[in-house]
Amino acid sequence: MTTQTKQLNLQASNIRSIGFKPRLLPVFQWLYAAYERQRQRQALLKLDDRLLSDIGVSRADADNEGSKPFWKE
């Protein structure tokens, strides 16, 4: 199980505990995933070229990924 899946499951249990209807759970999971995606893309854009090189990502690739809207995977 990936870290993101664990976080989504943790979020799901928190949502259930405060009384949300189970049919709304996928909506909240999607919103959380979209938020995380956008947060990570913004962090990627803030990295300098040396750090991007360390993780094997070019500036063009980082700019391309960072410019995607939050709803696109």
PQR file with spaces between the fields and no chain letter, atoms N, CA, C, O and H, PARSE charges and radii, in Angstrom:
ATOM       1  N    MET     1       0.849   -1.170    0.000 -0.4000 1.5000
ATOM       2  CA   MET     1       0.000    0.000    0.000 -0.0000 2.0000
ATOM       3  C    MET     1       0.897    1.237    0.000  0.5500 1.7000
ATOM       4  O    MET     1       1.824    1.333    0.805 -0.5500 1.4000
ATOM       5  N    THR     2       0.627    2.175   -0.893 -0.4000 1.5000
ATOM       6  CA   THR     2       1.454    3.365   -0.994 -0.0000 2.0000
ATOM       7  C    THR     2       1.118    4.351    0.109  0.5500 1.7000
ATOM       8  O    THR     2       0.085    4.245    0.772 -0.5500 1.4000
ATOM       9  H    THR     2      -0.125    2.097   -1.546  0.4000 1.0000
ATOM      10  N    THR     3       2.008    5.307    0.291 -0.4000 1.5000
ATOM      11  CA   THR     3       1.786    6.327    1.310 -0.0000 2.0000
ATOM      12  C    THR     3       0.520    7.111    1.014  0.5500 1.7000
ATOM      13  O    THR     3      -0.250    7.426    1.921 -0.5500 1.4000
ATOM      14  H    THR     3       2.846    5.393   -0.248  0.4000 1.0000
ATOM      15  N    GLN     4       0.303    7.430   -0.276 -0.4000 1.5000
ATOM      16  CA   GLN     4      -0.891    8.192   -0.630 -0.0000 2.0000
ATOM      17  C    GLN     4      -2.155    7.398   -0.318  0.5500 1.7000
ATOM      18  O    GLN     4      -3.141    7.958    0.161 -0.5500 1.4000
ATOM      19  H    GLN     4       0.928    7.174   -1.013  0.4000 1.0000
ATOM      20  N    THR     5      -2.127    6.090   -0.590 -0.4000 1.5000
ATOM      21  CA   THR     5      -3.286    5.258   -0.285 -0.0000 2.0000
ATOM      22  C    THR     5      -3.531    5.222    1.214  0.5500 1.7000
ATOM      23  O    THR     5      -4.675    5.303    1.661 -0.5500 1.4000
ATOM      24  H    THR     5      -1.326    5.635   -0.979  0.4000 1.0000
ATOM      25  N    LYS     6      -2.460    5.101    1.995 -0.4000 1.5000
ATOM      26  CA   LYS     6      -2.609    5.111    3.447 -0.0000 2.0000
ATOM      27  C    LYS     6      -3.199    6.431    3.912  0.5500 1.7000
ATOM      28  O    LYS     6      -4.061    6.453    4.792 -0.5500 1.4000
ATOM      29  H    LYS     6      -1.531    5.035    1.632  0.4000 1.0000
ATOM      30  N    GLN     7      -2.736    7.543    3.321 -0.4000 1.5000
ATOM      31  CA   GLN     7      -3.262    8.846    3.706 -0.0000 2.0000
ATOM      32  C    GLN     7      -4.733    8.950    3.334  0.5500 1.7000
ATOM      33  O    GLN     7      -5.531    9.486    4.102 -0.5500 1.4000
ATOM      34  H    GLN     7      -2.037    7.525    2.607  0.4000 1.0000
ATOM      35  N    LEU     8      -5.096    8.443    2.167 -0.4000 1.5000
ATOM      36  CA   LEU     8      -6.496    8.491    1.753 -0.0000 2.0000
ATOM      37  C    LEU     8      -7.353    7.639    2.677  0.5500 1.7000
ATOM      38  O    LEU     8      -8.462    8.036    3.037 -0.5500 1.4000
ATOM      39  H    LEU     8      -4.447    8.007    1.543  0.4000 1.0000
ATOM      40  N    ASN     9      -6.846    6.462    3.066 -0.4000 1.5000
ATOM      41  CA   ASN     9      -7.593    5.623    3.995 -0.0000 2.0000
ATOM      42  C    ASN     9      -7.738    6.311    5.348  0.5500 1.7000
ATOM      43  O    ASN     9      -8.794    6.234    5.976 -0.5500 1.4000
ATOM      44  H    ASN     9      -5.946    6.140    2.773  0.4000 1.0000
ATOM      45  N    LEU    10      -6.680    6.983    5.795 -0.4000 1.5000
ATOM      46  CA   LEU    10      -6.738    7.721    7.051 -0.0000 2.0000
ATOM      47  C    LEU    10      -7.785    8.822    6.943  0.5500 1.7000
ATOM      48  O    LEU    10      -8.589    9.009    7.857 -0.5500 1.4000
ATOM      49  H    LEU    10      -5.823    7.046    5.284  0.4000 1.0000
ATOM      50  N    GLN    11      -7.777    9.545    5.839 -0.4000 1.5000
ATOM      51  CA   GLN    11      -8.764   10.590    5.637 -0.0000 2.0000
ATOM      52  C    GLN    11     -10.172   10.004    5.603  0.5500 1.7000
ATOM      53  O    GLN    11     -11.105   10.589    6.153 -0.5500 1.4000
ATOM      54  H    GLN    11      -7.124    9.393    5.098  0.4000 1.0000
ATOM      55  N    ALA    12     -10.322    8.855    4.961 -0.4000 1.5000
ATOM      56  CA   ALA    12     -11.633    8.215    4.865 -0.0000 2.0000
ATOM      57  C    ALA    12     -12.147    7.858    6.259  0.5500 1.7000
ATOM      58  O    ALA    12     -13.326    8.058    6.551 -0.5500 1.4000
ATOM      59  H    ALA    12      -9.563    8.380    4.515  0.4000 1.0000
ATOM      60  N    SER    13     -11.286    7.337    7.110 -0.4000 1.5000
ATOM      61  CA   SER    13     -11.734    6.973    8.450 -0.0000 2.0000
ATOM      62  C    SER    13     -12.112    8.212    9.251  0.5500 1.7000
ATOM      63  O    SER    13     -13.053    8.173   10.043 -0.5500 1.4000
ATOM      64  H    SER    13     -10.328    7.174    6.872  0.4000 1.0000
ATOM      65  N    ASN    14     -11.394    9.300    9.055 -0.4000 1.5000
ATOM      66  CA   ASN    14     -11.741   10.546    9.740 -0.0000 2.0000
ATOM      67  C    ASN    14     -13.094   11.068    9.274  0.5500 1.7000
ATOM      68  O    ASN    14     -13.895   11.540   10.080 -0.5500 1.4000
ATOM      69  H    ASN    14     -10.630    9.332    8.412  0.4000 1.0000
ATOM      70  N    ILE    15     -13.340   10.983    7.988 -0.4000 1.5000
ATOM      71  CA   ILE    15     -14.611   11.457    7.438 -0.0000 2.0000
ATOM      72  C    ILE    15     -15.755   10.618    7.981  0.5500 1.7000
ATOM      73  O    ILE    15     -16.793   11.162    8.360 -0.5500 1.4000
ATOM      74  H    ILE    15     -12.689   10.599    7.334  0.4000 1.0000
ATOM      75  N    ARG    16     -15.583    9.294    8.025 -0.4000 1.5000
ATOM      76  CA   ARG    16     -16.631    8.423    8.546 -0.0000 2.0000
ATOM      77  C    ARG    16     -16.921    8.726   10.015  0.5500 1.7000
ATOM      78  O    ARG    16     -18.071    8.705   10.452 -0.5500 1.4000
ATOM      79  H    ARG    16     -14.740    8.852    7.717  0.4000 1.0000
ATOM      80  N    SER    17     -15.858    9.006   10.769 -0.4000 1.5000
ATOM      81  CA   SER    17     -16.032    9.200   12.209 -0.0000 2.0000
ATOM      82  C    SER    17     -16.824   10.460   12.544  0.5500 1.7000
ATOM      83  O    SER    17     -17.404   10.551   13.626 -0.5500 1.4000
ATOM      84  H    SER    17     -14.923    9.023   10.414  0.4000 1.0000
ATOM      85  N    ILE    18     -16.858   11.435   11.632 -0.4000 1.5000
ATOM      86  CA   ILE    18     -17.621   12.650   11.932 -0.0000 2.0000
ATOM      87  C    ILE    18     -19.012   12.623   11.309  0.5500 1.7000
ATOM      88  O    ILE    18     -19.728   13.624   11.350 -0.5500 1.4000
ATOM      89  H    ILE    18     -16.387   11.361   10.753  0.4000 1.0000
ATOM      90  N    GLY    19     -19.404   11.474   10.727 -0.4000 1.5000
ATOM      91  CA   GLY    19     -20.789   11.280   10.351 -0.0000 2.0000
ATOM      92  C    GLY    19     -21.172   11.552    8.910  0.5500 1.7000
ATOM      93  O    GLY    19     -22.362   11.679    8.623 -0.5500 1.4000
ATOM      94  H    GLY    19     -18.822   10.662   10.693  0.4000 1.0000
ATOM      95  N    PHE    20     -20.216   11.647    7.983 -0.4000 1.5000
ATOM      96  CA   PHE    20     -20.577   11.827    6.586 -0.0000 2.0000
ATOM      97  C    PHE    20     -21.166   10.551    6.015  0.5500 1.7000
ATOM      98  O    PHE    20     -20.800    9.451    6.430 -0.5500 1.4000
ATOM      99  H    PHE    20     -19.249   11.544    8.217  0.4000 1.0000
ATOM     100  N    LYS    21     -22.060   10.692    5.082 -0.4000 1.5000
ATOM     101  CA   LYS    21     -22.661    9.544    4.418 -0.0000 2.0000
ATOM     102  C    LYS    21     -21.600    8.826    3.587  0.5500 1.7000
ATOM     103  O    LYS    21     -20.779    9.479    2.943 -0.5500 1.4000
ATOM     104  H    LYS    21     -22.358   11.585    4.745  0.4000 1.0000
ATOM     105  N    PRO    22     -21.606    7.483    3.593 -0.5600 1.5000
ATOM     106  CA   PRO    22     -20.598    6.731    2.833  0.2800 2.0000
ATOM     107  C    PRO    22     -20.592    7.050    1.336  0.5500 1.7000
ATOM     108  O    PRO    22     -19.543    6.964    0.698 -0.5500 1.4000
ATOM     109  N    ARG    23     -21.738    7.415    0.769 -0.4000 1.5000
ATOM     110  CA   ARG    23     -21.762    7.695   -0.667 -0.0000 2.0000
ATOM     111  C    ARG    23     -20.989    8.963   -1.020  0.5500 1.7000
ATOM     112  O    ARG    23     -20.619    9.159   -2.178 -0.5500 1.4000
ATOM     113  H    ARG    23     -22.590    7.485    1.288  0.4000 1.0000
ATOM     114  N    LEU    24     -20.741    9.824   -0.033 -0.4000 1.5000
ATOM     115  CA   LEU    24     -19.956   11.036   -0.272 -0.0000 2.0000
ATOM     116  C    LEU    24     -18.459   10.798   -0.127  0.5500 1.7000
ATOM     117  O    LEU    24     -17.652   11.643   -0.515 -0.5500 1.4000
ATOM     118  H    LEU    24     -21.042    9.665    0.908  0.4000 1.0000
ATOM     119  N    LEU    25     -18.097    9.675    0.420 -0.4000 1.5000
ATOM     120  CA   LEU    25     -16.693    9.390    0.677 -0.0000 2.0000
ATOM     121  C    LEU    25     -15.813    9.490   -0.572  0.5500 1.7000
ATOM     122  O    LEU    25     -14.747   10.101   -0.497 -0.5500 1.4000
ATOM     123  H    LEU    25     -18.752    8.989    0.735  0.4000 1.0000
ATOM     124  N    PRO    26     -16.207    8.921   -1.716 -0.5600 1.5000
ATOM     125  CA   PRO    26     -15.362    9.058   -2.910  0.2800 2.0000
ATOM     126  C    PRO    26     -15.131   10.514   -3.321  0.5500 1.7000
ATOM     127  O    PRO    26     -14.071   10.850   -3.848 -0.5500 1.4000
ATOM     128  N    VAL    27     -16.100   11.357   -3.086 -0.4000 1.5000
ATOM     129  CA   VAL    27     -15.946   12.776   -3.419 -0.0000 2.0000
ATOM     130  C    VAL    27     -14.849   13.400   -2.559  0.5500 1.7000
ATOM     131  O    VAL    27     -13.985   14.115   -3.065 -0.5500 1.4000
ATOM     132  H    VAL    27     -16.962   11.083   -2.658  0.4000 1.0000
ATOM     133  N    PHE    28     -14.891   13.129   -1.275 -0.4000 1.5000
ATOM     134  CA   PHE    28     -13.877   13.676   -0.379 -0.0000 2.0000
ATOM     135  C    PHE    28     -12.496   13.075   -0.653  0.5500 1.7000
ATOM     136  O    PHE    28     -11.484   13.766   -0.535 -0.5500 1.4000
ATOM     137  H    PHE    28     -15.593   12.548   -0.864  0.4000 1.0000
ATOM     138  N    GLN    29     -12.453   11.804   -1.016 -0.4000 1.5000
ATOM     139  CA   GLN    29     -11.173   11.184   -1.357 -0.0000 2.0000
ATOM     140  C    GLN    29     -10.596   11.823   -2.608  0.5500 1.7000
ATOM     141  O    GLN    29      -9.394   12.083   -2.670 -0.5500 1.4000
ATOM     142  H    GLN    29     -13.275   11.242   -1.112  0.4000 1.0000
ATOM     143  N    TRP    30     -11.434   12.080   -3.604 -0.4000 1.5000
ATOM     144  CA   TRP    30     -10.958   12.714   -4.834 -0.0000 2.0000
ATOM     145  C    TRP    30     -10.460   14.120   -4.541  0.5500 1.7000
ATOM     146  O    TRP    30      -9.412   14.525   -5.043 -0.5500 1.4000
ATOM     147  H    TRP    30     -12.410   11.870   -3.553  0.4000 1.0000
ATOM     148  N    LEU    31     -11.203   14.866   -3.734 -0.4000 1.5000
ATOM     149  CA   LEU    31     -10.779   16.220   -3.391 -0.0000 2.0000
ATOM     150  C    LEU    31      -9.435   16.222   -2.671  0.5500 1.7000
ATOM     151  O    LEU    31      -8.574   17.055   -2.956 -0.5500 1.4000
ATOM     152  H    LEU    31     -12.054   14.537   -3.326  0.4000 1.0000
ATOM     153  N    TYR    32      -9.261   15.296   -1.747 -0.4000 1.5000
ATOM     154  CA   TYR    32      -7.990   15.209   -1.027 -0.0000 2.0000
ATOM     155  C    TYR    32      -6.847   14.851   -1.984  0.5500 1.7000
ATOM     156  O    TYR    32      -5.763   15.430   -1.903 -0.5500 1.4000
ATOM     157  H    TYR    32      -9.961   14.620   -1.516  0.4000 1.0000
ATOM     158  N    ALA    33      -7.088   13.903   -2.882 -0.4000 1.5000
ATOM     159  CA   ALA    33      -6.062   13.501   -3.844 -0.0000 2.0000
ATOM     160  C    ALA    33      -5.708   14.673   -4.768  0.5500 1.7000
ATOM     161  O    ALA    33      -4.535   14.888   -5.072 -0.5500 1.4000
ATOM     162  H    ALA    33      -7.968   13.433   -2.948  0.4000 1.0000
ATOM     163  N    ALA    34      -6.706   15.421   -5.208 -0.4000 1.5000
ATOM     164  CA   ALA    34      -6.464   16.576   -6.078 -0.0000 2.0000
ATOM     165  C    ALA    34      -5.658   17.641   -5.335  0.5500 1.7000
ATOM     166  O    ALA    34      -4.751   18.247   -5.906 -0.5500 1.4000
ATOM     167  H    ALA    34      -7.660   15.247   -4.961  0.4000 1.0000
ATOM     168  N    TYR    35      -5.988   17.868   -4.066 -0.4000 1.5000
ATOM     169  CA   TYR    35      -5.243   18.822   -3.253 -0.0000 2.0000
ATOM     170  C    TYR    35      -3.780   18.392   -3.121  0.5500 1.7000
ATOM     171  O    TYR    35      -2.871   19.207   -3.285 -0.5500 1.4000
ATOM     172  H    TYR    35      -6.725   17.376   -3.603  0.4000 1.0000
ATOM     173  N    GLU    36      -3.561   17.123   -2.826 -0.4000 1.5000
ATOM     174  CA   GLU    36      -2.194   16.610   -2.677 -0.0000 2.0000
ATOM     175  C    GLU    36      -1.411   16.724   -3.981  0.5500 1.7000
ATOM     176  O    GLU    36      -0.240   17.102   -3.979 -0.5500 1.4000
ATOM     177  H    GLU    36      -4.298   16.461   -2.692  0.4000 1.0000
ATOM     178  N    ARG    37      -2.065   16.396   -5.089 -0.4000 1.5000
ATOM     179  CA   ARG    37      -1.428   16.500   -6.406 -0.0000 2.0000
ATOM     180  C    ARG    37      -0.970   17.931   -6.648  0.5500 1.7000
ATOM     181  O    ARG    37       0.163   18.159   -7.072 -0.5500 1.4000
ATOM     182  H    ARG    37      -3.016   16.089   -5.090  0.4000 1.0000
ATOM     183  N    GLN    38      -1.843   18.890   -6.381 -0.4000 1.5000
ATOM     184  CA   GLN    38      -1.503   20.291   -6.609 -0.0000 2.0000
ATOM     185  C    GLN    38      -0.389   20.747   -5.674  0.5500 1.7000
ATOM     186  O    GLN    38       0.506   21.482   -6.091 -0.5500 1.4000
ATOM     187  H    GLN    38      -2.763   18.704   -6.037  0.4000 1.0000
ATOM     188  N    ARG    39      -0.436   20.319   -4.421 -0.4000 1.5000
ATOM     189  CA   ARG    39       0.604   20.687   -3.455 -0.0000 2.0000
ATOM     190  C    ARG    39       1.965   20.164   -3.905  0.5500 1.7000
ATOM     191  O    ARG    39       2.965   20.878   -3.819 -0.5500 1.4000
ATOM     192  H    ARG    39      -1.164   19.722   -4.083  0.4000 1.0000
ATOM     193  N    GLN    40       2.006   18.922   -4.382 -0.4000 1.5000
ATOM     194  CA   GLN    40       3.251   18.322   -4.833 -0.0000 2.0000
ATOM     195  C    GLN    40       3.764   18.981   -6.106  0.5500 1.7000
ATOM     196  O    GLN    40       4.972   19.146   -6.274 -0.5500 1.4000
ATOM     197  H    GLN    40       1.194   18.343   -4.451  0.4000 1.0000
ATOM     198  N    ARG    41       2.869   19.356   -6.995 -0.4000 1.5000
ATOM     199  CA   ARG    41       3.285   20.040   -8.223 -0.0000 2.0000
ATOM     200  C    ARG    41       3.884   21.400   -7.911  0.5500 1.7000
ATOM     201  O    ARG    41       4.877   21.798   -8.519 -0.5500 1.4000
ATOM     202  H    ARG    41       1.888   19.222   -6.859  0.4000 1.0000
ATOM     203  N    GLN    42       3.289   22.112   -6.972 -0.4000 1.5000
ATOM     204  CA   GLN    42       3.836   23.411   -6.585 -0.0000 2.0000
ATOM     205  C    GLN    42       5.208   23.252   -5.940  0.5500 1.7000
ATOM     206  O    GLN    42       6.098   24.070   -6.169 -0.5500 1.4000
ATOM     207  H    GLN    42       2.481   21.788   -6.478  0.4000 1.0000
ATOM     208  N    ALA    43       5.383   22.213   -5.142 -0.4000 1.5000
ATOM     209  CA   ALA    43       6.689   21.959   -4.522 -0.0000 2.0000
ATOM     210  C    ALA    43       7.728   21.622   -5.593  0.5500 1.7000
ATOM     211  O    ALA    43       8.880   22.044   -5.489 -0.5500 1.4000
ATOM     212  H    ALA    43       4.660   21.548   -4.956  0.4000 1.0000
ATOM     213  N    LEU    44       7.338   20.877   -6.604 -0.4000 1.5000
ATOM     214  CA   LEU    44       8.242   20.527   -7.700 -0.0000 2.0000
ATOM     215  C    LEU    44       8.708   21.782   -8.432  0.5500 1.7000
ATOM     216  O    LEU    44       9.880   21.892   -8.791 -0.5500 1.4000
ATOM     217  H    LEU    44       6.402   20.534   -6.689  0.4000 1.0000
ATOM     218  N    LEU    45       7.805   22.722   -8.652 -0.4000 1.5000
ATOM     219  CA   LEU    45       8.161   23.965   -9.342 -0.0000 2.0000
ATOM     220  C    LEU    45       9.148   24.809   -8.542  0.5500 1.7000
ATOM     221  O    LEU    45       9.899   25.594   -9.120 -0.5500 1.4000
ATOM     222  H    LEU    45       6.852   22.633   -8.360  0.4000 1.0000
ATOM     223  N    LYS    46       9.154   24.656   -7.229 -0.4000 1.5000
ATOM     224  CA   LYS    46      10.050   25.452   -6.382 -0.0000 2.0000
ATOM     225  C    LYS    46      11.474   24.901   -6.317  0.5500 1.7000
ATOM     226  O    LYS    46      12.381   25.584   -5.841 -0.5500 1.4000
ATOM     227  H    LYS    46       8.544   24.018   -6.759  0.4000 1.0000
ATOM     228  N    LEU    47      11.676   23.666   -6.795 -0.4000 1.5000
ATOM     229  CA   LEU    47      13.016   23.078   -6.747 -0.0000 2.0000
ATOM     230  C    LEU    47      13.934   23.744   -7.754  0.5500 1.7000
ATOM     231  O    LEU    47      13.514   24.096   -8.856 -0.5500 1.4000
ATOM     232  H    LEU    47      10.939   23.111   -7.182  0.4000 1.0000
ATOM     233  N    ASP    48      15.201   23.917   -7.364 -0.4000 1.5000
ATOM     234  CA   ASP    48      16.156   24.475   -8.323 -0.0000 2.0000
ATOM     235  C    ASP    48      16.682   23.376   -9.249  0.5500 1.7000
ATOM     236  O    ASP    48      16.421   22.192   -9.034 -0.5500 1.4000
ATOM     237  H    ASP    48      15.542   23.631   -6.469  0.4000 1.0000
ATOM     238  N    ASP    49      17.417   23.780  -10.269 -0.4000 1.5000
ATOM     239  CA   ASP    49      17.881   22.832  -11.294 -0.0000 2.0000
ATOM     240  C    ASP    49      18.768   21.728  -10.725  0.5500 1.7000
ATOM     241  O    ASP    49      18.728   20.593  -11.201 -0.5500 1.4000
ATOM     242  H    ASP    49      17.629   24.742  -10.443  0.4000 1.0000
ATOM     243  N    ARG    50      19.565   22.053   -9.713 -0.4000 1.5000
ATOM     244  CA   ARG    50      20.440   21.045   -9.114 -0.0000 2.0000
ATOM     245  C    ARG    50      19.613   19.953   -8.431  0.5500 1.7000
ATOM     246  O    ARG    50      19.904   18.766   -8.579 -0.5500 1.4000
ATOM     247  H    ARG    50      19.598   22.975   -9.327  0.4000 1.0000
ATOM     248  N    LEU    51      18.594   20.353   -7.693 -0.4000 1.5000
ATOM     249  CA   LEU    51      17.745   19.368   -7.015 -0.0000 2.0000
ATOM     250  C    LEU    51      16.933   18.553   -8.017  0.5500 1.7000
ATOM     251  O    LEU    51      16.739   17.351   -7.831 -0.5500 1.4000
ATOM     252  H    LEU    51      18.358   21.317   -7.573  0.4000 1.0000
ATOM     253  N    LEU    52      16.461   19.202   -9.073 -0.4000 1.5000
ATOM     254  CA   LEU    52      15.736   18.460  -10.106 -0.0000 2.0000
ATOM     255  C    LEU    52      16.653   17.426  -10.753  0.5500 1.7000
ATOM     256  O    LEU    52      16.233   16.304  -11.036 -0.5500 1.4000
ATOM     257  H    LEU    52      16.619   20.178   -9.224  0.4000 1.0000
ATOM     258  N    SER    53      17.905   17.810  -10.985 -0.4000 1.5000
ATOM     259  CA   SER    53      18.872   16.882  -11.558 -0.0000 2.0000
ATOM     260  C    SER    53      19.098   15.691  -10.633  0.5500 1.7000
ATOM     261  O    SER    53      19.247   14.563  -11.101 -0.5500 1.4000
ATOM     262  H    SER    53      18.246   18.722  -10.755  0.4000 1.0000
ATOM     263  N    ASP    54      19.126   15.931   -9.335 -0.4000 1.5000
ATOM     264  CA   ASP    54      19.305   14.853   -8.355 -0.0000 2.0000
ATOM     265  C    ASP    54      18.197   13.808   -8.434  0.5500 1.7000
ATOM     266  O    ASP    54      18.445   12.622   -8.217 -0.5500 1.4000
ATOM     267  H    ASP    54      19.005   16.848   -8.955  0.4000 1.0000
ATOM     268  N    ILE    55      16.988   14.240   -8.740 -0.4000 1.5000
ATOM     269  CA   ILE    55      15.877   13.287   -8.825 -0.0000 2.0000
ATOM     270  C    ILE    55      15.597   12.844  -10.260  0.5500 1.7000
ATOM     271  O    ILE    55      14.649   12.098  -10.505 -0.5500 1.4000
ATOM     272  H    ILE    55      16.787   15.204   -8.916  0.4000 1.0000
ATOM     273  N    GLY    56      16.418   13.300  -11.207 -0.4000 1.5000
ATOM     274  CA   GLY    56      16.306   12.844  -12.590 -0.0000 2.0000
ATOM     275  C    GLY    56      15.173   13.474  -13.376  0.5500 1.7000
ATOM     276  O    GLY    56      14.588   12.842  -14.256 -0.5500 1.4000
ATOM     277  H    GLY    56      17.188   13.906  -11.008  0.4000 1.0000
ATOM     278  N    VAL    57      14.865   14.732  -13.051 -0.4000 1.5000
ATOM     279  CA   VAL    57      13.784   15.441  -13.743 -0.0000 2.0000
ATOM     280  C    VAL    57      14.361   16.711  -14.359  0.5500 1.7000
ATOM     281  O    VAL    57      15.080   17.457  -13.694 -0.5500 1.4000
ATOM     282  H    VAL    57      15.340   15.245  -12.336  0.4000 1.0000
ATOM     283  N    SER    58      14.046   16.953  -15.624 -0.4000 1.5000
ATOM     284  CA   SER    58      14.525   18.177  -16.266 -0.0000 2.0000
ATOM     285  C    SER    58      13.625   19.344  -15.881  0.5500 1.7000
ATOM     286  O    SER    58      12.505   19.148  -15.411 -0.5500 1.4000
ATOM     287  H    SER    58      13.462   16.346  -16.164  0.4000 1.0000
ATOM     288  N    ARG    59      14.124   20.554  -16.084 -0.4000 1.5000
ATOM     289  CA   ARG    59      13.323   21.752  -15.794 -0.0000 2.0000
ATOM     290  C    ARG    59      12.069   21.755  -16.667  0.5500 1.7000
ATOM     291  O    ARG    59      10.989   22.117  -16.200 -0.5500 1.4000
ATOM     292  H    ARG    59      15.035   20.713  -16.466  0.4000 1.0000
ATOM     293  N    ALA    60      12.208   21.353  -17.928 -0.4000 1.5000
ATOM     294  CA   ALA    60      11.052   21.323  -18.834 -0.0000 2.0000
ATOM     295  C    ALA    60       9.987   20.343  -18.334  0.5500 1.7000
ATOM     296  O    ALA    60       8.794   20.643  -18.365 -0.5500 1.4000
ATOM     297  H    ALA    60      13.086   21.059  -18.306  0.4000 1.0000
ATOM     298  N    ASP    61      10.431   19.169  -17.873 -0.4000 1.5000
ATOM     299  CA   ASP    61       9.477   18.192  -17.337 -0.0000 2.0000
ATOM     300  C    ASP    61       8.781   18.729  -16.081  0.5500 1.7000
ATOM     301  O    ASP    61       7.576   18.548  -15.905 -0.5500 1.4000
ATOM     302  H    ASP    61      11.401   18.925  -17.848  0.4000 1.0000
ATOM     303  N    ALA    62       9.546   19.385  -15.218 -0.4000 1.5000
ATOM     304  CA   ALA    62       8.975   19.948  -13.994 -0.0000 2.0000
ATOM     305  C    ALA    62       7.968   21.043  -14.336  0.5500 1.7000
ATOM     306  O    ALA    62       6.891   21.107  -13.743 -0.5500 1.4000
ATOM     307  H    ALA    62      10.525   19.532  -15.361  0.4000 1.0000
ATOM     308  N    ASP    63       8.316   21.899  -15.287 -0.4000 1.5000
ATOM     309  CA   ASP    63       7.396   22.965  -15.694 -0.0000 2.0000
ATOM     310  C    ASP    63       6.131   22.380  -16.322  0.5500 1.7000
ATOM     311  O    ASP    63       5.026   22.868  -16.084 -0.5500 1.4000
ATOM     312  H    ASP    63       9.190   21.847  -15.769  0.4000 1.0000
ATOM     313  N    ASN    64       6.306   21.335  -17.121 -0.4000 1.5000
ATOM     314  CA   ASN    64       5.160   20.681  -17.753 -0.0000 2.0000
ATOM     315  C    ASN    64       4.239   20.076  -16.696  0.5500 1.7000
ATOM     316  O    ASN    64       3.022   20.250  -16.765 -0.5500 1.4000
ATOM     317  H    ASN    64       7.204   20.939  -17.314  0.4000 1.0000
ATOM     318  N    GLU    65       4.804   19.372  -15.726 -0.4000 1.5000
ATOM     319  CA   GLU    65       4.001   18.748  -14.672 -0.0000 2.0000
ATOM     320  C    GLU    65       3.362   19.808  -13.775  0.5500 1.7000
ATOM     321  O    GLU    65       2.203   19.679  -13.382 -0.5500 1.4000
ATOM     322  H    GLU    65       5.792   19.230  -15.670  0.4000 1.0000
ATOM     323  N    GLY    66       4.114   20.844  -13.459 -0.4000 1.5000
ATOM     324  CA   GLY    66       3.611   21.891  -12.574 -0.0000 2.0000
ATOM     325  C    GLY    66       2.511   22.736  -13.186  0.5500 1.7000
ATOM     326  O    GLY    66       1.737   23.364  -12.464 -0.5500 1.4000
ATOM     327  H    GLY    66       5.056   20.949  -13.778  0.4000 1.0000
ATOM     328  N    SER    67       2.432   22.761  -14.503 -0.4000 1.5000
ATOM     329  CA   SER    67       1.415   23.581  -15.157 -0.0000 2.0000
ATOM     330  C    SER    67       0.089   22.846  -15.352  0.5500 1.7000
ATOM     331  O    SER    67      -0.891   23.441  -15.802 -0.5500 1.4000
ATOM     332  H    SER    67       3.060   22.251  -15.090  0.4000 1.0000
ATOM     333  N    LYS    68       0.056   21.558  -15.016 -0.4000 1.5000
ATOM     334  CA   LYS    68      -1.189   20.802  -15.165 -0.0000 2.0000
ATOM     335  C    LYS    68      -2.220   21.270  -14.144  0.5500 1.7000
ATOM     336  O    LYS    68      -1.865   21.627  -13.021 -0.5500 1.4000
ATOM     337  H    LYS    68       0.852   21.075  -14.650  0.4000 1.0000
ATOM     338  N    PRO    69      -3.480   21.270  -14.526 -0.5600 1.5000
ATOM     339  CA   PRO    69      -4.529   21.637  -13.558  0.2800 2.0000
ATOM     340  C    PRO    69      -4.668   20.544  -12.486  0.5500 1.7000
ATOM     341  O    PRO    69      -4.293   19.394  -12.713 -0.5500 1.4000
ATOM     342  N    PHE    70      -5.199   20.907  -11.343 -0.4000 1.5000
ATOM     343  CA   PHE    70      -5.269   19.998  -10.204 -0.0000 2.0000
ATOM     344  C    PHE    70      -6.079   18.748  -10.477  0.5500 1.7000
ATOM     345  O    PHE    70      -5.851   17.725   -9.831 -0.5500 1.4000
ATOM     346  H    PHE    70      -5.503   21.842  -11.158  0.4000 1.0000
ATOM     347  N    TRP    71      -7.014   18.790  -11.406 -0.4000 1.5000
ATOM     348  CA   TRP    71      -7.882   17.636  -11.631 -0.0000 2.0000
ATOM     349  C    TRP    71      -7.259   16.597  -12.554  0.5500 1.7000
ATOM     350  O    TRP    71      -7.795   15.496  -12.674 -0.5500 1.4000
ATOM     351  H    TRP    71      -7.199   19.620  -11.931  0.4000 1.0000
ATOM     352  N    LYS    72      -6.147   16.911  -13.207 -0.4000 1.5000
ATOM     353  CA   LYS    72      -5.486   15.951  -14.095 -0.0000 2.0000
ATOM     354  C    LYS    72      -4.421   15.169  -13.353  0.5500 1.7000
ATOM     355  O    LYS    72      -3.633   15.723  -12.587 -0.5500 1.4000
ATOM     356  H    LYS    72      -5.711   17.806  -13.109  0.4000 1.0000
ATOM     357  N    GLU    73      -4.417   13.867  -13.598 -0.4000 1.5000
ATOM     358  CA   GLU    73      -3.397   13.021  -12.964 -0.0000 2.0000
ATOM     359  C    GLU    73      -2.143   12.994  -13.769  0.5500 1.7000
ATOM     360  O    GLU    73      -1.178   12.333  -13.386 -0.5500 1.4000
ATOM     361  H    GLU    73      -5.057   13.417  -14.221  0.4000 1.0000
